[in-house]
Amino acid sequence: MQKSEAIISGHPKASTKQAIERAALSLFAERGYPAVSMREIAERVGIRQGGIYNHFGSKQALLVHLMEGHMRALLVALDASVPKGGDPRQRLAQFVRFHVLYHLAQPDDVFIAYMELRSLEPDGLARLKELRRAYEERLRRILEAGQRLGVFAITDVPVQAMGLIAMLTGVTTWYRDGGRLTREEVADIYAAMVMRSLDVEETEKS
């Protein structure tokens, strides 16, 4: 029986879109967005190239969908993991651990979210920048609360927020499972480093 969009690796048609997403995510992470064609994505899924266009109008639309989906899921997970009120020191430690663990669990999504911003056309880039600002704003609110209470030594909240996010995301460039430290241990170390950088001690682990 010829492979078709109706059956992909034993899954019903409802999962075809997810199969395309997974294949595109893997290929973009392996080779970079510009080097991947829609034909190659279709071949990895096991469908005709035209089958992709039933779900995504273009390769650019597929890239935006993947990046936007990653950022929206990240925001939802963050809001479920870090409270909006309470001790800003505890909230900051929770934010750090969340960021490190979430990003280590989504290496391909994270790689594409940062490296392929350059591949986005203006409309898609504007949408992604808005979502990235929303994520950064969550951290800013924590830092501002700590600054108001005098528990964080911060001179410029926006710069501190951008610097912390860049540092935390950098963990994905060097950490590998099976090494000397577990993901949780690395997250704890990063939380301690961040707290020390603000001249405070951690109050409690999340």
Backbone as JSON Lines, residues from 0, in Angstrom:
{"i":0,"aa":"M","n":[0.85,-1.2,0.0],"ca":[0.0,0.0,0.0],"c":[0.88,1.24,0.0]}
{"i":1,"aa":"Q","n":[0.57,2.18,-0.84],"ca":[1.38,3.4,-0.96],"c":[1.16,4.29,0.26]}
{"i":2,"aa":"K","n":[2.26,4.87,0.75],"ca":[2.13,5.81,1.87],"c":[1.34,7.01,1.39]}
{"i":3,"aa":"S","n":[0.54,7.55,2.26],"ca":[-0.26,8.72,1.93],"c":[-0.43,9.57,3.16]}
{"i":4,"aa":"E","n":[-1.1,10.68,2.98],"ca":[-1.33,11.56,4.12],"c":[-2.28,10.93,5.12]}
{"i":5,"aa":"A","n":[-3.07,9.95,4.68],"ca":[-4.06,9.36,5.58],"c":[-3.4,8.53,6.67]}
{"i":6,"aa":"I","n":[-2.3,7.86,6.35],"ca":[-1.64,7.0,7.33],"c":[-0.16,7.36,7.36]}
{"i":7,"aa":"I","n":[0.33,7.79,8.52],"ca":[1.73,8.14,8.69],"c":[2.26,7.31,9.84]}
{"i":8,"aa":"S","n":[3.11,6.33,9.52],"ca":[3.7,5.48,10.54],"c":[2.65,4.9,11.47]}
{"i":9,"aa":"G","n":[1.52,4.48,10.91],"ca":[0.5,3.84,11.71],"c":[-0.43,4.8,12.43]}
{"i":10,"aa":"H","n":[-0.24,6.09,12.28],"ca":[-1.09,7.07,12.96],"c":[-2.15,7.58,12.0]}
{"i":11,"aa":"P","n":[-3.33,7.93,12.48],"ca":[-4.4,8.43,11.63],"c":[-4.09,9.82,11.09]}
{"i":12,"aa":"K","n":[-4.94,10.27,10.18],"ca":[-4.72,11.54,9.51],"c":[-4.6,12.7,10.49]}
{"i":13,"aa":"A","n":[-5.28,12.61,11.64],"ca":[-5.25,13.7,12.62],"c":[-3.85,14.02,13.08]}
{"i":14,"aa":"S","n":[-2.93,13.04,12.98],"ca":[-1.58,13.26,13.48],"c":[-0.62,13.69,12.38]}
{"i":15,"aa":"T","n":[-1.11,13.82,11.15],"ca":[-0.22,14.18,10.05],"c":[0.43,15.54,10.29]}
{"i":16,"aa":"K","n":[-0.34,16.49,10.79],"ca":[0.21,17.81,11.05],"c":[1.34,17.73,12.08]}
{"i":17,"aa":"Q","n":[1.13,16.93,13.13],"ca":[2.18,16.77,14.14],"c":[3.41,16.1,13.56]}
{"i":18,"aa":"A","n":[3.2,15.14,12.66],"ca":[4.33,14.47,12.03],"c":[5.15,15.45,11.19]}
{"i":19,"aa":"I","n":[4.46,16.34,10.48],"ca":[5.15,17.38,9.7],"c":[5.93,18.3,10.63]}
{"i":20,"aa":"E","n":[5.3,18.7,11.72],"ca":[5.97,19.58,12.68],"c":[7.24,18.93,13.24]}
{"i":21,"aa":"R","n":[7.13,17.66,13.62],"ca":[8.3,16.96,14.19],"c":[9.41,16.84,13.17]}
{"i":22,"aa":"A","n":[9.06,16.5,11.94],"ca":[10.07,16.35,10.9],"c":[10.75,17.67,10.6]}
{"i":23,"aa":"A","n":[9.96,18.73,10.48],"ca":[10.53,20.05,10.19],"c":[11.42,20.52,11.33]}
{"i":24,"aa":"L","n":[10.96,20.32,12.56],"ca":[11.75,20.73,13.73],"c":[13.1,20.04,13.73]}
{"i":25,"aa":"S","n":[13.09,18.73,13.49],"ca":[14.33,17.97,13.49],"c":[15.27,18.41,12.37]}
{"i":26,"aa":"L","n":[14.73,18.58,11.18],"ca":[15.56,18.98,10.03],"c":[16.1,20.39,10.18]}
{"i":27,"aa":"F","n":[15.27,21.31,10.65],"ca":[15.73,22.7,10.84],"c":[16.85,22.74,11.88]}
{"i":28,"aa":"A","n":[16.71,21.92,12.94],"ca":[17.74,21.9,13.99],"c":[19.02,21.25,13.48]}
{"i":29,"aa":"E","n":[18.89,20.23,12.64],"ca":[20.07,19.52,12.12],"c":[20.85,20.35,11.11]}
{"i":30,"aa":"R","n":[20.12,21.01,10.19],"ca":[20.78,21.6,9.03],"c":[20.56,23.09,8.85]}
{"i":31,"aa":"G","n":[19.63,23.65,9.62],"ca":[19.31,25.06,9.46],"c":[18.17,25.25,8.48]}
{"i":32,"aa":"Y","n":[17.32,26.22,8.77],"ca":[16.13,26.47,7.95],"c":[16.43,26.67,6.48]}
{"i":33,"aa":"P","n":[17.41,27.51,6.1],"ca":[17.62,27.77,4.67],"c":[18.0,26.52,3.87]}
{"i":34,"aa":"A","n":[18.64,25.55,4.51],"ca":[19.14,24.37,3.79],"c":[18.11,23.26,3.64]}
{"i":35,"aa":"V","n":[16.94,23.42,4.23],"ca":[15.92,22.37,4.22],"c":[14.81,22.74,3.24]}
{"i":36,"aa":"S","n":[14.42,21.78,2.41],"ca":[13.34,22.02,1.46],"c":[12.05,21.35,1.94]}
{"i":37,"aa":"M","n":[10.94,21.8,1.41],"ca":[9.66,21.17,1.73],"c":[9.64,19.72,1.25]}
{"i":38,"aa":"R","n":[10.31,19.45,0.14],"ca":[10.38,18.07,-0.35],"c":[11.06,17.16,0.66]}
{"i":39,"aa":"E","n":[12.13,17.64,1.28],"ca":[12.84,16.83,2.27],"c":[11.98,16.59,3.51]}
{"i":40,"aa":"I","n":[11.22,17.59,3.91],"ca":[10.32,17.4,5.05],"c":[9.27,16.34,4.71]}
{"i":41,"aa":"A","n":[8.7,16.44,3.52],"ca":[7.68,15.47,3.09],"c":[8.26,14.06,3.04]}
{"i":42,"aa":"E","n":[9.48,13.93,2.53],"ca":[10.11,12.61,2.45],"c":[10.32,12.01,3.84]}
{"i":43,"aa":"R","n":[10.7,12.84,4.8],"ca":[10.92,12.31,6.15],"c":[9.61,11.85,6.78]}
{"i":44,"aa":"V","n":[8.52,12.56,6.47],"ca":[7.22,12.18,7.0],"c":[6.67,10.96,6.28]}
{"i":45,"aa":"G","n":[6.95,10.87,4.98],"ca":[6.43,9.78,4.18],"c":[5.18,10.15,3.4]}
{"i":46,"aa":"I","n":[5.09,11.43,3.01],"ca":[3.95,11.89,2.23],"c":[4.47,12.63,1.0]}
{"i":47,"aa":"R","n":[3.55,12.93,0.06],"ca":[3.92,13.77,-1.07],"c":[4.1,15.21,-0.6]}
{"i":48,"aa":"Q","n":[4.93,15.95,-1.31],"ca":[5.2,17.33,-0.91],"c":[3.93,18.15,-0.83]}
{"i":49,"aa":"G","n":[3.01,17.9,-1.76],"ca":[1.75,18.65,-1.75],"c":[0.94,18.46,-0.49]}
{"i":50,"aa":"G","n":[1.16,17.32,0.19],"ca":[0.42,17.06,1.42],"c":[0.74,18.05,2.51]}
{"i":51,"aa":"I","n":[1.94,18.62,2.5],"ca":[2.3,19.62,3.52],"c":[1.43,20.86,3.38]}
{"i":52,"aa":"Y","n":[1.11,21.22,2.14],"ca":[0.38,22.46,1.91],"c":[-1.08,22.38,2.35]}
{"i":53,"aa":"N","n":[-1.54,21.18,2.71],"ca":[-2.86,21.06,3.32],"c":[-2.86,21.62,4.74]}
{"i":54,"aa":"H","n":[-1.67,21.76,5.3],"ca":[-1.54,22.22,6.69],"c":[-0.77,23.53,6.82]}
{"i":55,"aa":"F","n":[0.21,23.75,5.94],"ca":[1.05,24.95,6.01],"c":[1.21,25.51,4.61]}
{"i":56,"aa":"G","n":[0.94,26.81,4.47],"ca":[0.97,27.42,3.16],"c":[2.36,27.59,2.57]}
{"i":57,"aa":"S","n":[3.39,27.57,3.42],"ca":[4.75,27.77,2.95],"c":[5.73,27.29,4.0]}
{"i":58,"aa":"K","n":[6.98,27.18,3.62],"ca":[8.01,26.81,4.59],"c":[8.14,27.88,5.66]}
{"i":59,"aa":"Q","n":[7.99,29.15,5.28],"ca":[8.05,30.24,6.24],"c":[6.91,30.12,7.26]}
{"i":60,"aa":"A","n":[5.71,29.79,6.8],"ca":[4.57,29.62,7.7],"c":[4.82,28.49,8.68]}
{"i":61,"aa":"L","n":[5.47,27.44,8.21],"ca":[5.8,26.31,9.07],"c":[6.81,26.72,10.14]}
{"i":62,"aa":"L","n":[7.83,27.48,9.75],"ca":[8.82,27.95,10.71],"c":[8.17,28.84,11.77]}
{"i":63,"aa":"V","n":[7.34,29.78,11.35],"ca":[6.68,30.67,12.3],"c":[5.8,29.87,13.25]}
{"i":64,"aa":"H","n":[5.09,28.88,12.71],"ca":[4.23,28.03,13.53],"c":[5.04,27.32,14.62]}
{"i":65,"aa":"L","n":[6.17,26.78,14.25],"ca":[7.01,26.07,15.23],"c":[7.53,27.02,16.3]}
{"i":66,"aa":"M","n":[8.05,28.16,15.88],"ca":[8.64,29.1,16.83],"c":[7.58,29.73,17.73]}
{"i":67,"aa":"E","n":[6.45,30.07,17.15],"ca":[5.37,30.67,17.93],"c":[4.8,29.64,18.91]}
{"i":68,"aa":"G","n":[4.66,28.41,18.46],"ca":[4.15,27.36,19.34],"c":[5.06,27.13,20.52]}
{"i":69,"aa":"H","n":[6.36,27.15,20.27],"ca":[7.34,26.99,21.36],"c":[7.2,28.1,22.38]}
{"i":70,"aa":"M","n":[7.11,29.34,21.92],"ca":[7.05,30.46,22.85],"c":[5.74,30.48,23.63]}
{"i":71,"aa":"R","n":[4.65,30.15,22.98],"ca":[3.36,30.14,23.69],"c":[3.35,29.03,24.74]}
{"i":72,"aa":"A","n":[3.89,27.87,24.4],"ca":[3.95,26.78,25.38],"c":[4.87,27.15,26.54]}
{"i":73,"aa":"L","n":[5.95,27.84,26.23],"ca":[6.88,28.29,27.26],"c":[6.19,29.23,28.24]}
{"i":74,"aa":"L","n":[5.42,30.17,27.73],"ca":[4.73,31.13,28.59],"c":[3.69,30.44,29.47]}
{"i":75,"aa":"V","n":[2.95,29.51,28.89],"ca":[1.94,28.78,29.68],"c":[2.61,27.98,30.79]}
{"i":76,"aa":"A","n":[3.69,27.29,30.46],"ca":[4.4,26.49,31.46],"c":[5.0,27.36,32.55]}
{"i":77,"aa":"L","n":[5.54,28.52,32.16],"ca":[6.1,29.43,33.14],"c":[5.04,29.91,34.13]}
{"i":78,"aa":"D","n":[3.9,30.34,33.6],"ca":[2.84,30.85,34.47],"c":[2.3,29.78,35.41]}
{"i":79,"aa":"A","n":[2.39,28.51,34.99],"ca":[1.94,27.41,35.85],"c":[2.99,27.03,36.89]}
{"i":80,"aa":"S","n":[4.23,27.44,36.67],"ca":[5.33,27.02,37.55],"c":[5.79,28.09,38.53]}
{"i":81,"aa":"V","n":[5.63,29.35,38.16],"ca":[6.15,30.44,38.98],"c":[4.99,31.34,39.41]}
{"i":82,"aa":"P","n":[4.76,31.5,40.71],"ca":[3.64,32.32,41.17],"c":[3.83,33.79,40.82]}
{"i":83,"aa":"K","n":[2.72,34.5,40.7],"ca":[2.79,35.92,40.36],"c":[3.01,36.8,41.58]}
{"i":84,"aa":"G","n":[2.85,36.24,42.76],"ca":[3.06,37.01,43.98],"c":[3.9,36.23,44.97]}
{"i":85,"aa":"G","n":[4.24,36.9,46.07],"ca":[5.04,36.25,47.1],"c":[6.46,36.8,47.13]}
{"i":86,"aa":"D","n":[7.31,36.12,47.86],"ca":[8.69,36.54,48.04],"c":[9.41,36.54,46.69]}
{"i":87,"aa":"P","n":[9.9,37.71,46.23],"ca":[10.57,37.76,44.92],"c":[11.84,36.91,44.87]}
{"i":88,"aa":"R","n":[12.47,36.69,46.01],"ca":[13.67,35.84,46.01],"c":[13.3,34.4,45.67]}
{"i":89,"aa":"Q","n":[12.22,33.92,46.27],"ca":[11.77,32.57,45.97],"c":[11.28,32.46,44.53]}
{"i":90,"aa":"R","n":[10.56,33.49,44.09],"ca":[10.05,33.48,42.71],"c":[11.19,33.49,41.7]}
{"i":91,"aa":"L","n":[12.25,34.25,42.0],"ca":[13.38,34.28,41.08],"c":[14.07,32.93,41.0]}
{"i":92,"aa":"A","n":[14.27,32.3,42.16],"ca":[14.88,30.97,42.15],"c":[14.02,29.98,41.37]}
{"i":93,"aa":"Q","n":[12.71,30.09,41.51],"ca":[11.81,29.22,40.76],"c":[11.88,29.5,39.27]}
{"i":94,"aa":"F","n":[11.96,30.78,38.91],"ca":[12.09,31.14,37.5],"c":[13.36,30.54,36.91]}
{"i":95,"aa":"V","n":[14.47,30.67,37.62],"ca":[15.74,30.16,37.11],"c":[15.67,28.65,36.91]}
{"i":96,"aa":"R","n":[15.18,27.94,37.9],"ca":[15.1,26.48,37.77],"c":[14.16,26.09,36.64]}
{"i":97,"aa":"F","n":[13.04,26.78,36.55],"ca":[12.1,26.49,35.46],"c":[12.77,26.69,34.11]}
{"i":98,"aa":"H","n":[13.41,27.83,33.93],"ca":[14.01,28.16,32.63],"c":[15.06,27.12,32.24]}
{"i":99,"aa":"V","n":[15.93,26.78,33.16],"ca":[17.0,25.82,32.85],"c":[16.42,24.46,32.51]}
{"i":100,"aa":"L","n":[15.52,23.95,33.33],"ca":[14.98,22.61,33.11],"c":[14.11,22.54,31.86]}
{"i":101,"aa":"Y","n":[13.3,23.55,31.62],"ca":[12.44,23.55,30.44],"c":[13.28,23.6,29.16]}
{"i":102,"aa":"H","n":[14.3,24.45,29.15],"ca":[15.12,24.58,27.95],"c":[15.97,23.34,27.7]}
{"i":103,"aa":"L","n":[16.44,22.69,28.75],"ca":[17.2,21.45,28.56],"c":[16.31,20.34,28.02]}
{"i":104,"aa":"A","n":[15.02,20.41,28.31],"ca":[14.09,19.38,27.83],"c":[13.63,19.63,26.39]}
{"i":105,"aa":"Q","n":[13.9,20.84,25.85],"ca":[13.44,21.2,24.5],"c":[14.59,21.73,23.66]}
{"i":106,"aa":"P","n":[15.66,20.96,23.48],"ca":[16.85,21.51,22.81],"c":[16.62,21.96,21.38]}
{"i":107,"aa":"D","n":[15.88,21.19,20.59],"ca":[15.66,21.59,19.19],"c":[14.81,22.86,19.11]}
{"i":108,"aa":"D","n":[13.75,22.91,19.92],"ca":[12.89,24.1,19.92],"c":[13.69,25.34,20.31]}
{"i":109,"aa":"V","n":[14.52,25.19,21.34],"ca":[15.31,26.33,21.82],"c":[16.31,26.78,20.77]}
{"i":110,"aa":"F","n":[16.98,25.82,20.14],"ca":[17.96,26.16,19.11],"c":[17.31,26.95,17.98]}
{"i":111,"aa":"I","n":[16.17,26.47,17.51],"ca":[15.48,27.14,16.41],"c":[14.95,28.5,16.85]}
{"i":112,"aa":"A","n":[14.43,28.58,18.08],"ca":[13.85,29.83,18.57],"c":[14.87,30.95,18.59]}
{"i":113,"aa":"Y","n":[16.14,30.62,18.77],"ca":[17.17,31.65,18.82],"c":[17.91,31.79,17.49]}
{"i":114,"aa":"M","n":[18.3,30.67,16.9],"ca":[19.14,30.73,15.71],"c":[18.37,31.11,14.45]}
{"i":115,"aa":"E","n":[17.07,30.82,14.41],"ca":[16.33,31.08,13.18],"c":[15.51,32.37,13.21]}
{"i":116,"aa":"L","n":[15.72,33.19,14.23],"ca":[15.1,34.52,14.18],"c":[15.53,35.26,12.92]}
{"i":117,"aa":"R","n":[16.76,35.0,12.5],"ca":[17.31,35.67,11.3],"c":[16.58,35.24,10.03]}
{"i":118,"aa":"S","n":[15.89,34.1,10.08],"ca":[15.21,33.58,8.89],"c":[13.77,34.04,8.78]}
{"i":119,"aa":"L","n":[13.28,34.74,9.8],"ca":[11.89,35.16,9.79],"c":[11.67,36.4,8.93]}
{"i":120,"aa":"E","n":[10.55,36.41,8.22],"ca":[10.13,37.59,7.49],"c":[9.51,38.58,8.48]}
{"i":121,"aa":"P","n":[9.34,39.86,8.08],"ca":[8.95,40.9,9.05],"c":[7.73,40.58,9.91]}
{"i":122,"aa":"D","n":[6.66,40.07,9.33],"ca":[5.45,39.81,10.12],"c":[5.7,38.75,11.19]}
{"i":123,"aa":"G","n":[6.34,37.67,10.79],"ca":[6.63,36.6,11.74],"c":[7.6,37.06,12.81]}
{"i":124,"aa":"L","n":[8.59,37.83,12.42],"ca":[9.58,38.33,13.37],"c":[8.91,39.22,14.41]}
{"i":125,"aa":"A","n":[7.98,40.06,13.98],"ca":[7.28,40.94,14.92],"c":[6.48,40.13,15.94]}
{"i":126,"aa":"R","n":[5.84,39.07,15.48],"ca":[5.06,38.23,16.39],"c":[5.95,37.52,17.4]}
{"i":127,"aa":"L","n":[7.09,37.04,16.94],"ca":[8.0,36.34,17.85],"c":[8.62,37.3,18.85]}
{"i":128,"aa":"K","n":[8.95,38.49,18.4],"ca":[9.53,39.47,19.32],"c":[8.54,39.84,20.42]}
{"i":129,"aa":"E","n":[7.27,39.91,20.07],"ca":[6.24,40.23,21.06],"c":[6.17,39.14,22.13]}
{"i":130,"aa":"L","n":[6.23,37.89,21.71],"ca":[6.19,36.77,22.65],"c":[7.44,36.72,23.52]}
{"i":131,"aa":"R","n":[8.57,37.01,22.92],"ca":[9.82,37.04,23.69],"c":[9.79,38.17,24.72]}
{"i":132,"aa":"R","n":[9.22,39.31,24.34],"ca":[9.08,40.41,25.31],"c":[8.16,40.03,26.46]}
{"i":133,"aa":"A","n":[7.12,39.26,26.15],"ca":[6.19,38.83,27.19],"c":[6.9,37.93,28.2]}
{"i":134,"aa":"Y","n":[7.78,37.06,27.71],"ca":[8.52,36.18,28.6],"c":[9.49,37.0,29.46]}
{"i":135,"aa":"E","n":[10.19,37.9,28.82],"ca":[11.13,38.75,29.54],"c":[10.4,39.6,30.58]}
{"i":136,"aa":"E","n":[9.19,40.02,30.25],"ca":[8.42,40.85,31.18],"c":[8.11,40.08,32.47]}
{"i":137,"aa":"R","n":[7.88,38.78,32.37],"ca":[7.64,37.98,33.59],"c":[8.84,38.1,34.52]}
{"i":138,"aa":"L","n":[10.04,38.02,33.98],"ca":[11.24,38.13,34.8],"c":[11.41,39.55,35.32]}
{"i":139,"aa":"R","n":[11.13,40.52,34.48],"ca":[11.27,41.92,34.92],"c":[10.41,42.2,36.15]}
{"i":140,"aa":"R","n":[9.19,41.67,36.15],"ca":[8.29,41.92,37.28],"c":[8.87,41.37,38.58]}
{"i":141,"aa":"I","n":[9.5,40.21,38.5],"ca":[10.12,39.63,39.69],"c":[11.27,40.51,40.16]}
{"i":142,"aa":"L","n":[12.1,40.94,39.22],"ca":[13.25,41.77,39.57],"c":[12.8,43.12,40.12]}
{"i":143,"aa":"E","n":[11.77,43.7,39.53],"ca":[11.26,44.99,40.02],"c":[10.7,44.86,41.42]}
{"i":144,"aa":"A","n":[10.02,43.75,41.7],"ca":[9.47,43.54,43.05],"c":[10.6,43.44,44.07]}
{"i":145,"aa":"G","n":[11.65,42.7,43.71],"ca":[12.78,42.58,44.61],"c":[13.52,43.89,44.8]}
{"i":146,"aa":"Q","n":[13.58,44.67,43.74],"ca":[14.23,45.98,43.82],"c":[13.45,46.91,44.74]}
{"i":147,"aa":"R","n":[12.12,46.92,44.63],"ca":[11.29,47.77,45.48],"c":[11.43,47.41,46.95]}
{"i":148,"aa":"L","n":[11.54,46.12,47.22],"ca":[11.65,45.66,48.6],"c":[13.07,45.77,49.14]}
{"i":149,"aa":"G","n":[14.01,46.09,48.26],"ca":[15.39,46.22,48.68],"c":[16.11,44.92,48.9]}
{"i":150,"aa":"V","n":[15.59,43.82,48.31],"ca":[16.25,42.52,48.49],"c":[17.12,42.15,47.3]}
{"i":151,"aa":"F","n":[17.01,42.89,46.19],"ca":[17.87,42.68,45.03],"c":[18.72,43.92,44.8]}
{"i":152,"aa":"A","n":[20.0,43.72,44.57],"ca":[20.89,44.83,44.22],"c":[20.93,44.95,42.7]}
{"i":153,"aa":"I","n":[20.06,45.81,42.16],"ca":[19.92,45.97,40.7],"c":[19.99,47.45,40.35]}
{"i":154,"aa":"T","n":[20.77,47.77,39.35],"ca":[20.85,49.15,38.89],"c":[19.99,49.39,37.66]}
{"i":155,"aa":"D","n":[19.79,48.36,36.82],"ca":[18.99,48.51,35.61],"c":[18.24,47.21,35.36]}
{"i":156,"aa":"V","n":[16.95,47.19,35.64],"ca":[16.16,45.97,35.55],"c":[16.12,45.39,34.13]}
{"i":157,"aa":"P","n":[15.86,46.19,33.07],"ca":[15.82,45.61,31.73],"c":[17.14,44.94,31.32]}
{"i":158,"aa":"V","n":[18.26,45.58,31.63],"ca":[19.55,44.99,31.29],"c":[19.78,43.71,32.09]}
{"i":159,"aa":"Q","n":[19.44,43.74,33.38],"ca":[19.6,42.56,34.23],"c":[18.77,41.41,33.7]}
{"i":160,"aa":"A","n":[17.53,41.69,33.31],"ca":[16.64,40.65,32.81],"c":[17.19,40.01,31.54]}
{"i":161,"aa":"M","n":[17.61,40.85,30.59],"ca":[18.15,40.31,29.33],"c":[19.43,39.52,29.57]}
{"i":162,"aa":"G","n":[20.26,40.03,30.48],"ca":[21.5,39.33,30.77],"c":[21.26,37.98,31.43]}
{"i":163,"aa":"L","n":[20.3,37.92,32.35],"ca":[20.0,36.65,33.02],"c":[19.44,35.63,32.04]}
{"i":164,"aa":"I","n":[18.53,36.06,31.17],"ca":[17.95,35.12,30.21],"c":[19.02,34.58,29.28]}
{"i":165,"aa":"A","n":[19.92,35.44,28.82],"ca":[21.0,34.98,27.95],"c":[21.9,33.97,28.67]}
{"i":166,"aa":"M","n":[22.22,34.24,29.93],"ca":[23.06,33.33,30.69],"c":[22.37,31.99,30.9]}
{"i":167,"aa":"L","n":[21.11,32.03,31.28],"ca":[20.39,30.79,31.57],"c":[20.21,29.94,30.32]}
{"i":168,"aa":"T","n":[19.89,30.58,29.21],"ca":[19.68,29.83,27.97],"c":[20.97,29.2,27.49]}
{"i":169,"aa":"G","n":[22.1,29.81,27.83],"ca":[23.4,29.27,27.43],"c":[23.67,27.87,27.92]}
{"i":170,"aa":"V","n":[22.93,27.42,28.93],"ca":[23.15,26.07,29.45],"c":[22.94,25.01,28.36]}
{"i":171,"aa":"T","n":[22.08,25.33,27.39],"ca":[21.78,24.34,26.35],"c":[22.96,24.11,25.41]}
{"i":172,"aa":"T","n":[23.94,24.99,25.42],"ca":[25.08,24.84,24.51],"c":[26.13,23.87,25.04]}
{"i":173,"aa":"W","n":[26.11,23.59,26.34],"ca":[27.16,22.74,26.89],"c":[26.66,21.53,27.67]}
{"i":174,"aa":"Y","n":[25.46,21.6,28.21],"ca":[25.01,20.48,29.05],"c":[24.64,19.28,28.2]}
{"i":175,"aa":"R","n":[25.06,18.09,28.65],"ca":[24.69,16.82,28.02],"c":[24.27,15.83,29.09]}
{"i":176,"aa":"D","n":[23.18,15.14,28.85],"ca":[22.73,14.11,29.79],"c":[23.79,13.02,29.92]}
{"i":177,"aa":"G","n":[23.85,12.44,31.11],"ca":[24.8,11.36,31.34],"c":[26.15,11.83,31.84]}
{"i":178,"aa":"G","n":[26.28,13.13,32.04],"ca":[27.54,13.68,32.54],"c":[27.61,13.66,34.05]}
{"i":179,"aa":"R","n":[28.47,14.48,34.6],"ca":[28.74,14.48,36.03],"c":[27.55,14.98,36.84]}
{"i":180,"aa":"L","n":[26.77,15.89,36.27],"ca":[25.65,16.48,36.99],"c":[24.32,16.19,36.32]}
{"i":181,"aa":"T","n":[23.28,16.05,37.13],"ca":[21.93,15.89,36.58],"c":[21.39,17.27,36.17]}
{"i":182,"aa":"R","n":[20.31,17.27,35.42],"ca":[19.68,18.53,35.04],"c":[19.27,19.33,36.29]}
{"i":183,"aa":"E","n":[18.71,18.62,37.27],"ca":[18.25,19.29,38.48],"c":[19.41,19.91,39.25]}
{"i":184,"aa":"E","n":[20.53,19.21,39.29],"ca":[21.7,19.76,39.99],"c":[22.22,21.02,39.28]}
{"i":185,"aa":"V","n":[22.23,20.98,37.96],"ca":[22.66,22.15,37.2],"c":[21.7,23.32,37.44]}
{"i":186,"aa":"A","n":[20.4,23.04,37.46],"ca":[19.43,24.1,37.72],"c":[19.65,24.72,39.09]}
{"i":187,"aa":"D","n":[19.96,23.9,40.08],"ca":[20.22,24.42,41.42],"c":[21.47,25.31,41.44]}
{"i":188,"aa":"I","n":[22.5,24.9,40.71],"ca":[23.73,25.69,40.66],"c":[23.47,27.04,40.0]}
{"i":189,"aa":"Y","n":[22.7,27.02,38.91],"ca":[22.37,28.28,38.24],"c":[21.55,29.19,39.15]}
{"i":190,"aa":"A","n":[20.6,28.6,39.9],"ca":[19.8,29.42,40.81],"c":[20.7,30.08,41.85]}
{"i":191,"aa":"A","n":[21.64,29.33,42.4],"ca":[22.56,29.88,43.4],"c":[23.42,30.98,42.8]}
{"i":192,"aa":"M","n":[23.89,30.78,41.57],"ca":[24.72,31.81,40.91],"c":[23.93,33.11,40.72]}
{"i":193,"aa":"V","n":[22.69,32.97,40.27],"ca":[21.87,34.16,40.03],"c":[21.62,34.9,41.33]}
{"i":194,"aa":"M","n":[21.29,34.17,42.4],"ca":[21.02,34.83,43.66],"c":[22.26,35.54,44.18]}
{"i":195,"aa":"R","n":[23.41,34.91,44.04],"ca":[24.65,35.57,44.49],"c":[24.94,36.81,43.67]}
{"i":196,"aa":"S","n":[24.61,36.77,42.38],"ca":[24.87,37.94,41.53],"c":[24.04,39.15,41.95]}
{"i":197,"aa":"L","n":[22.95,38.89,42.67],"ca":[22.1,39.97,43.16],"c":[22.33,40.25,44.64]}
{"i":198,"aa":"D","n":[23.4,39.67,45.18],"ca":[23.79,39.9,46.58],"c":[22.75,39.42,47.57]}
{"i":199,"aa":"V","n":[22.09,38.32,47.24],"ca":[21.11,37.75,48.18],"c":[21.36,36.26,48.29]}
{"i":200,"aa":"E","n":[20.77,35.67,49.33],"ca":[20.82,34.22,49.5],"c":[19.46,33.65,49.14]}
{"i":201,"aa":"E","n":[19.49,32.44,48.58],"ca":[18.23,31.77,48.27],"c":[17.47,31.51,49.55]}
{"i":202,"aa":"T","n":[16.15,31.67,49.5],"ca":[15.34,31.44,50.69],"c":[14.84,30.0,50.78]}
{"i":203,"aa":"E","n":[14.5,29.45,49.61],"ca":[13.9,28.12,49.63],"c":[13.85,27.58,48.21]}
{"i":204,"aa":"K","n":[14.07,26.27,48.05],"ca":[13.95,25.66,46.73],"c":[12.49,25.49,46.39]}
{"i":205,"aa":"S","n":[12.21,25.55,45.07],"ca":[10.84,25.33,44.64],"c":[10.51,23.85,44.68]}
